[in-house]
């Protein structure tokens, strides 16, 4: 079995449009949540989001190419470009047949669909773009990345809702470990900040309505939490066999050592109330990594800031980790970024890599009132320095999809 390492990373987030800017603000405890400015939200229950700002697709890709891509594809291709360059692959000789892409999106090109539906209604079928279908389908991010970098190996677009990033990384890890590829570009992208998505989530009472306090709205594990905050962005990593990375003298950030996936088989949107699927996914990731629970130094929680979700994840961690559950720091990145949906766990995997490298656990901000049902060490409000070697990253999605990855600091 091949060992699998991370050699490149790229990110577009509400906290910054590069890995370094994202990490700097995350470790500082900044919030990337603000009022939505791209459309009128006056009639909406939730009026806030974690938006990617300062992203100029036309400057990056040219006007013609940018107009042929939905925003989620623009994000994915931009983050993949960052990761490719970061890995030093722009200077390397890469065998395209040994290069794969595992990148997904939960919603795909939703805004393009809405825009073209308006064209159909207002201007007739003759004016609908012939590029509509290729622009909205979720696999197009992976396809465009494969075209950009000449990836002739497996190109897969996992659709496991909010666990897409970890599913992509985990499945790519297994492909490389089994000898099916030398390098895989993996992650997730999402750009679903639209009026219809905001309305739907709001009517489902899933979103925070702290519209007068955007920075304080996402508050995982806090007793006053009232829902998640929608966000957008992309996270992409370059996974590589250790042998291949060493052969080309690559810089290595961390090692992927385990992956666990499970299904709740319970409900379309609600997590299992006792966190059964989350428990089994974490257990599987530790088993594949050959780790005991007490060997985990930090947990990056899914923790969306919903009442039942945070409580069920707490129960799952307690069930698996026993007394160690009260000693291991559990951080919630979504308190600062909001919930990037299909991009969330890929971005959080990048945060975990940076955390292991720096020996810093990012805080869970907005933690003001302890919830007795969420009584873990959530690193409240201020980052913490710690000796870190192994971390677990949790992600759970609508439909009961659970994906967990275990990472180890590379030394």
C-alpha positions in Angstrom: 0.0 0.0 0.0 1.3 3.4 -0.9 1.5 6.2 1.7 -0.5 9.3 0.6 0.6 12.9 1.3 -0.6 16.4 0.7 1.8 18.5 -1.4 -0.3 21.4 -2.5 -3.3 23.5 -1.3 -5.5 26.2 -2.7 -8.5 28.0 -1.2 -11.1 30.7 -1.9 -13.1 31.5 1.3 -15.0 34.2 3.0 -11.8 34.8 5.0 -9.5 35.2 2.0 -8.7 34.1 -1.5 -5.5 32.2 -0.7 -4.5 29.6 1.8 -2.3 32.0 3.7 -4.9 34.8 4.0 -7.5 32.3 5.0 -5.4 30.7 7.7 -4.2 34.0 9.1 -7.7 35.2 9.7 -8.9 31.8 10.9 -6.2 31.5 13.5 -6.9 35.1 14.6 -10.6 34.3 15.1 -12.0 36.7 12.5 -15.5 36.3 11.1 -16.1 36.3 7.3 -19.8 36.7 7.6 -21.5 39.9 6.5 -24.8 41.1 5.1 -25.6 40.0 1.5 -25.1 42.7 -1.0 -25.6 40.9 -4.3 -29.4 40.9 -4.2 -32.3 42.4 -2.2 -32.8 40.4 1.0 -35.4 42.7 2.6 -38.1 40.0 2.5 -35.8 37.1 3.6 -35.6 35.6 7.1 -31.8 35.4 6.8 -30.0 38.3 5.2 -26.3 37.3 5.9 -23.7 35.0 4.4 -20.1 34.2 4.1 -19.3 35.7 0.7 -16.1 35.4 -1.4 -15.0 39.0 -2.0 -12.5 40.5 -4.4 -12.5 37.6 -6.8 -12.1 38.7 -10.4 -12.8 35.8 -12.7 -12.3 37.8 -15.9 -8.9 39.0 -14.8 -7.9 35.4 -14.0 -9.4 33.5 -17.0 -10.2 36.2 -19.5 -13.7 37.5 -20.3 -14.7 34.8 -22.8 -13.7 31.9 -20.6 -15.1 33.4 -17.4 -18.5 33.8 -19.1 -18.5 30.1 -20.0 -18.2 29.0 -16.4 -20.6 29.2 -13.5 -19.1 30.8 -10.3 -18.6 27.4 -8.7 -16.4 26.3 -11.6 -14.5 29.5 -11.5 -13.8 29.0 -7.8 -12.8 25.3 -8.3 -10.4 26.1 -11.2 -8.8 29.1 -9.3 -8.2 27.0 -6.2 -6.9 24.1 -8.2 -4.5 26.5 -9.9 -3.2 27.6 -6.5 -2.8 24.0 -5.4 -1.0 23.0 -8.6 1.5 25.8 -8.3 1.9 25.3 -4.6 2.8 21.7 -5.2 5.4 22.7 -7.7 3.7 20.7 -10.4 3.9 23.6 -12.9 7.6 22.8 -13.1 7.3 19.0 -13.0 7.0 16.4 -15.6 3.6 14.7 -14.8 2.3 11.5 -16.4 -1.2 12.5 -17.3 -2.4 8.9 -17.2 -1.3 8.7 -13.5 -3.1 12.0 -12.7 -6.7 12.1 -11.5 -9.3 14.7 -10.3 -11.8 14.1 -7.6 -13.7 17.4 -7.2 -17.4 17.8 -6.4 -20.1 20.4 -5.8 -23.4 19.9 -3.9 -25.5 22.3 -5.9 -23.6 23.0 -9.1 -24.4 26.0 -11.3 -27.6 27.1 -9.5 -27.2 30.8 -10.4 -26.6 30.1 -14.1 -29.8 28.1 -14.1 -31.8 30.9 -12.4 -30.3 33.5 -14.8 -31.2 31.4 -17.9 -34.7 30.6 -16.6 -35.2 34.4 -16.5 -33.9 34.6 -20.1 -36.4 31.9 -21.2 -39.3 33.7 -19.5 -38.5 37.2 -20.6 -36.8 36.7 -24.0 -37.9 33.3 -25.3 -36.3 30.0 -26.0 -34.2 31.3 -28.9 -32.1 33.4 -26.4 -31.3 30.6 -23.9 -27.6 29.9 -23.8 -26.4 26.7 -25.5 -23.8 26.5 -22.7 -26.5 26.2 -20.0 -26.3 22.5 -19.4 -22.5 22.2 -19.3 -22.4 25.3 -17.0 -24.8 23.9 -14.4 -23.8 20.2 -14.1 -21.9 19.5 -11.0 -19.2 17.4 -12.6 -18.0 20.3 -14.7 -15.6 21.6 -12.1 -13.7 18.3 -12.1 -13.9 18.2 -15.9 -12.4 21.7 -16.4 -9.6 20.9 -13.9 -8.8 17.8 -15.8 -8.6 19.7 -19.1 -6.5 22.5 -17.6 -3.9 20.1 -16.2 -4.0 17.2 -18.6 -5.4 14.7 -16.1 -6.1 11.5 -18.1 -6.6 9.3 -15.1 -9.9 8.9 -13.2 -12.0 12.1 -13.0 -14.8 11.8 -10.5 -17.3 14.3 -9.1 -18.6 13.0 -5.8 -22.0 14.4 -4.7 -22.4 13.8 -1.0 -23.8 17.1 0.0 -21.8 18.9 2.7 -19.3 16.0 3.0 -18.1 16.3 -0.6 -14.6 17.6 0.3 -13.8 14.7 2.6 -15.4 12.2 0.3 -13.2 13.5 -2.5 -10.1 13.5 -0.4 -10.9 10.1 1.1 -11.7 8.3 -2.1 -8.7 9.9 -3.8 -6.5 8.7 -0.9 -7.7 5.2 -1.5 -7.1 5.4 -5.2 -3.5 6.4 -4.7 -2.9 4.0 -1.8 -4.1 1.1 -4.1 -1.7 2.2 -6.9 -4.4 3.6 -9.2 -2.8 7.0 -9.5 0.3 9.0 -8.5 -1.4 12.3 -8.0 -5.0 13.4 -7.5 -6.4 16.9 -7.4 -9.2 16.7 -4.8 -11.7 18.9 -3.1 -15.0 20.7 -3.4 -16.5 24.0 -4.7 -19.8 25.8 -4.1 -21.4 29.0 -5.2 -25.0 28.7 -4.1 -25.6 32.1 -2.6 -28.8 32.8 -4.5 -32.2 34.2 -3.6 -33.9 30.8 -4.1 -31.4 28.8 -1.9 -31.6 31.5 0.8 -35.4 31.4 0.7 -35.5 27.6 0.9 -33.1 27.2 3.7 -34.7 30.1 5.5 -38.2 28.6 5.2 -36.8 25.3 6.5 -35.8 27.3 9.6 -32.2 26.1 9.1 -30.5 29.5 8.9 -29.5 31.9 11.6 -31.6 35.1 11.6 -29.1 37.2 13.6 -29.2 39.7 10.7 -28.1 42.7 12.9 -25.0 40.8 14.1 -23.5 39.0 11.1 -20.2 38.3 12.7 -21.9 36.8 15.8 -24.4 34.7 13.9 -22.6 31.4 13.4 -22.1 30.0 16.9 -21.4 26.2 17.0 -22.0 24.6 20.4 -23.3 27.8 22.0 -26.6 27.5 23.8 -27.9 30.5 21.8 -27.3 29.1 18.3 -30.2 29.5 15.9 -29.0 27.9 12.7 -26.2 27.9 10.2 -24.9 30.7 7.9 -24.7 30.0 4.2 -21.3 30.6 2.6 -19.4 29.9 -0.7 -15.9 29.1 -1.8 -13.6 26.2 -2.8 -10.9 24.1 -1.2 -8.5 22.0 -3.3 -5.6 19.8 -2.3 -3.0 17.9 -4.3 -2.7 14.3 -3.0 0.4 12.3 -4.0 2.0 9.0 -3.3 4.9 9.5 -0.9 7.2 7.7 -3.3 6.2 10.0 -6.1 6.5 13.1 -4.0 10.0 12.1 -2.7 11.2 11.2 -6.2 10.5 14.8 -7.4 11.6 16.5 -4.2 8.2 17.9 -3.3 7.5 19.8 -0.2 5.1 17.7 2.0 2.5 19.3 4.3 0.8 16.3 5.9 -0.1 12.6 5.5 -3.6 11.3 4.9 -3.7 8.2 7.1 -7.4 7.2 7.3 -10.8 7.7 5.9 -14.2 6.6 7.1 -17.6 6.9 5.3 -21.1 5.9 6.5 -24.7 6.6 6.0 -27.3 7.6 8.6 -30.1 5.9 6.6 -32.4 8.1 8.7 -33.7 11.3 7.3 -33.4 13.6 4.2 -32.0 16.5 6.1 -31.8 15.8 9.8 -28.8 14.1 11.3 -29.3 11.0 13.3 -30.2 12.3 16.8 -27.6 10.2 18.5 -24.9 10.7 15.9 -24.8 7.1 15.0 -23.5 7.6 11.4 -21.0 10.2 12.6 -19.7 7.7 15.2 -19.3 4.9 12.7 -17.5 7.2 10.2 -15.0 8.4 12.8 -14.5 4.9 14.1 -13.8 3.7 10.5 -11.3 6.5 9.9 -9.4 5.7 13.1 -9.4 2.0 12.3 -7.9 2.5 8.9 -5.3 4.8 10.4 -4.5 2.2 13.1 -5.1 4.8 15.8 -6.6 4.6 19.2 -8.9 7.5 20.2 -6.5 8.8 22.7 -3.9 9.3 20.0 -6.0 12.0 18.3 -4.7 15.5 19.3 -7.4 17.7 17.7 -10.9 17.3 16.1 -12.1 19.6 13.4 -15.9 19.4 13.9 -18.6 19.6 11.3 -20.5 21.8 13.8 -22.8 23.9 11.6 -24.4 25.9 14.5 -27.7 24.0 14.4 -29.3 22.7 17.6 -29.6 19.1 16.7 -26.5 18.8 14.6 -24.1 20.1 17.1 -25.7 18.0 19.9 -25.6 14.8 17.9 -21.9 15.3 16.9 -21.1 15.8 20.5 -22.8 12.6 21.4 -20.8 10.7 18.6 -17.5 12.1 19.8 -18.3 11.1 23.4 -19.3 7.6 22.4 -16.1 7.0 20.4 -13.6 8.9 22.5 -14.8 8.2 26.0 -13.0 10.2 28.7 -10.6 11.5 26.0 -13.5 13.4 24.5 -13.1 15.9 27.3 -9.4 16.3 26.8 -9.1 16.7 23.0 -9.7 20.2 21.6 -12.7 20.3 19.2 -12.6 23.3 16.9 -15.4 24.6 14.7 -14.2 26.6 11.6 -17.8 27.4 10.5 -18.1 29.8 13.4 -15.8 32.0 11.3 -16.4 31.0 7.7 -20.1 30.1 7.7 -21.1 26.8 6.0 -19.5 26.5 2.5 -21.8 23.5 1.8 -20.0 21.2 -0.7 -16.8 23.1 -0.2 -16.8 23.1 3.5 -14.8 20.0 4.4 -12.2 20.5 1.8 -11.5 24.0 3.2 -11.6 22.6 6.7 -9.1 19.9 5.7 -6.7 22.7 4.6 -7.3 24.4 8.0 -6.4 21.2 9.8 -3.2 20.8 7.8 -2.2 24.3 8.7 -3.1 23.7 12.3 -1.0 20.5 12.5 1.9 22.4 11.0 1.7 25.5 13.2 0.7 23.8 16.4 -2.3 26.2 16.7 -5.9 25.1 17.2 -8.2 27.8 15.7 -11.0 29.0 18.0 -14.7 28.4 18.0 -15.8 32.0 18.1 -19.1 33.4 19.4 -19.1 30.9 22.3 -20.8 32.8 25.0 -23.3 30.6 26.8 -22.3 26.9 27.4 -24.8 24.3 26.3 -24.8 21.4 28.8 -25.5 19.1 25.9 -22.4 20.2 24.0 -19.9 20.1 26.9 -16.7 19.4 25.0 -13.6 21.6 24.9 -14.5 23.7 21.9 -11.5 26.1 22.2 -13.8 29.0 22.9 -13.1 32.4 21.3 -9.3 32.3 21.3 -6.8 30.2 19.4 -4.7 27.8 21.4 -1.1 26.6 21.0 -0.7 22.8 21.4 1.5 19.9 20.5 -0.3 18.4 17.5 0.5 15.3 15.5 -2.8 13.7 14.5 -6.1 15.4 13.6 -9.6 14.2 12.7 -11.8 16.2 10.4 -15.6 15.5 10.4 -18.1 16.2 7.7 -21.8 15.2 7.5 -24.3 16.0 4.7 -28.0 16.1 3.9 -29.2 12.6 3.1 -27.1 11.2 5.9 -23.7 11.1 4.1 -20.8 11.1 6.6 -17.1 11.3 5.7 -14.2 11.6 8.1 -10.5 11.9 7.3 -7.5 11.4 9.6 -4.4 13.5 9.0 -0.9 13.3 10.5 1.7 16.0 10.6 4.6 15.1 8.3 8.0 15.1 9.8 
